[in-house]
Amino acid sequence: MTAPYDHYKTIPNPPAKFTQKKKKPKMVAVVDEDNCTGCQACVPFCPVDCIRPVPPEKYAIPIAPVQIRFNECIGCSVCARVCSQLTWDAIEMLPTAEFEAKYNIELTDALTPPYGRLKTAASPL
């Protein structure tokens, strides 16, 4: 027989201190805002503190979903594991190249703004 809390073993402990992004990540966390309950269970687990509630003016609902500031995400996938183990399954990890293509943003290694830049279509010859 398993212990009553065995399903929590895959959830990491919250970080002792917050750090910064040091390089362009291989993966980027993306929240499906339509699937997010707004419980904010993922927030204390983010080692770089890049998860925040969506501004209240965007939605006319009492509990707004969270969003991840992609420019600060280090791709550790802790938030996705916490979300799938503790609450819902609203956070997805995308490879950086797929994220950049989907959202038309090129991420950079910059630690100061601008962290990313809009991709521009190649100019015709």
C-alpha positions as CSV (number, residue, x, y, z in Angstrom):
1,M,0.0,0.0,0.0
2,T,1.3,3.5,-0.8
3,A,1.5,6.4,1.6
4,P,-1.3,9.0,1.2
5,Y,1.1,11.7,-0.1
6,D,3.3,9.6,-2.5
7,H,2.0,11.6,-5.5
8,Y,3.8,14.7,-4.1
9,K,7.3,13.1,-4.4
10,T,7.9,14.5,-7.8
11,I,7.2,18.1,-6.8
12,P,10.4,20.0,-6.0
13,N,10.8,22.2,-2.9
14,P,10.4,26.0,-3.4
15,P,13.8,27.7,-4.1
16,A,15.8,29.0,-1.2
17,K,16.6,32.2,-3.2
18,F,15.6,33.6,-6.6
19,T,18.1,34.0,-9.3
20,Q,18.2,35.4,-12.9
21,K,18.2,34.0,-16.3
22,K,21.8,33.4,-17.4
23,K,21.4,32.3,-21.0
24,K,18.7,31.6,-23.6
25,P,16.8,28.5,-22.4
26,K,16.2,25.3,-24.5
27,M,12.6,25.2,-23.4
28,V,10.1,28.0,-22.5
29,A,7.0,27.6,-20.2
30,V,3.7,28.7,-21.7
31,V,0.4,29.0,-19.8
32,D,-2.9,28.0,-21.5
33,E,-4.9,30.9,-20.0
34,D,-8.2,29.2,-20.9
35,N,-7.2,26.1,-18.9
36,C,-5.5,27.9,-15.9
37,T,-7.6,28.0,-12.7
38,G,-5.7,31.0,-11.3
39,C,-4.8,29.0,-8.2
40,Q,-1.2,30.3,-8.3
41,A,0.3,27.0,-6.9
42,C,3.1,27.3,-9.4
43,V,4.2,30.8,-8.3
44,P,6.3,30.0,-5.2
45,F,8.1,27.2,-7.0
46,C,9.6,29.4,-9.8
47,P,13.3,29.8,-9.2
48,V,13.4,33.0,-11.1
49,D,10.1,34.5,-9.9
50,C,8.7,35.0,-13.5
51,I,5.1,33.9,-12.9
52,R,2.4,36.5,-12.2
53,P,-1.3,36.8,-12.4
54,V,-2.7,38.2,-15.6
55,P,-3.7,41.9,-15.1
56,P,-7.3,42.1,-13.9
57,E,-8.4,44.4,-16.8
58,K,-7.7,41.6,-19.3
59,Y,-10.4,39.3,-17.9
60,A,-13.8,40.1,-16.3
61,I,-13.5,37.1,-13.9
62,P,-12.8,37.2,-10.1
63,I,-9.7,34.9,-10.3
64,A,-7.4,35.6,-13.2
65,P,-5.1,33.0,-14.7
66,V,-1.3,33.3,-14.4
67,Q,1.1,34.2,-17.1
68,I,4.8,33.5,-17.4
69,R,7.2,36.3,-18.4
70,F,8.9,34.4,-21.2
71,N,11.9,36.8,-21.2
72,E,12.8,35.7,-17.7
73,C,11.9,32.0,-18.0
74,I,14.9,29.6,-17.7
75,G,13.0,26.6,-19.0
76,C,13.4,24.5,-15.8
77,S,9.9,23.0,-16.1
78,V,9.3,23.1,-12.4
79,C,6.0,25.1,-12.9
80,A,4.7,22.6,-15.4
81,R,5.4,19.7,-13.0
82,V,3.8,21.5,-10.1
83,C,0.7,22.4,-12.2
84,S,0.2,18.9,-13.4
85,Q,0.8,17.3,-9.9
86,L,-1.0,19.7,-7.6
87,T,-3.8,21.3,-9.7
88,W,-4.5,21.2,-13.4
89,D,-2.4,20.8,-16.5
90,A,-2.3,24.4,-17.8
91,I,1.4,24.9,-18.3
92,E,3.2,23.5,-21.3
93,M,6.9,23.4,-22.0
94,L,7.8,24.4,-25.6
95,P,11.2,24.1,-27.3
96,T,12.6,27.6,-27.7
97,A,12.6,27.4,-31.5
98,E,8.9,26.3,-31.6
99,F,8.0,29.1,-29.1
100,E,9.8,31.7,-31.2
101,A,8.1,30.5,-34.4
102,K,4.6,30.3,-32.8
103,Y,4.8,33.8,-31.1
104,N,7.0,35.5,-33.7
105,I,9.5,36.5,-31.0
106,E,13.3,35.9,-31.0
107,L,14.6,35.3,-27.5
108,T,18.0,36.7,-26.6
109,D,20.4,36.1,-23.7
110,A,20.0,39.7,-22.6
111,L,19.6,40.4,-18.8
112,T,18.2,43.8,-19.5
113,P,15.3,45.0,-21.7
114,P,14.7,44.3,-24.5
115,Y,14.9,40.5,-23.7
116,G,13.5,39.5,-27.0
117,R,12.7,41.1,-30.3
118,L,10.0,40.6,-32.9
119,K,11.1,38.5,-35.8
120,T,10.9,40.2,-39.1
121,A,10.2,38.5,-42.4
122,A,13.1,38.3,-44.7
123,S,13.1,41.2,-47.1
124,P,12.5,40.2,-50.7
125,L,15.5,40.4,-53.0
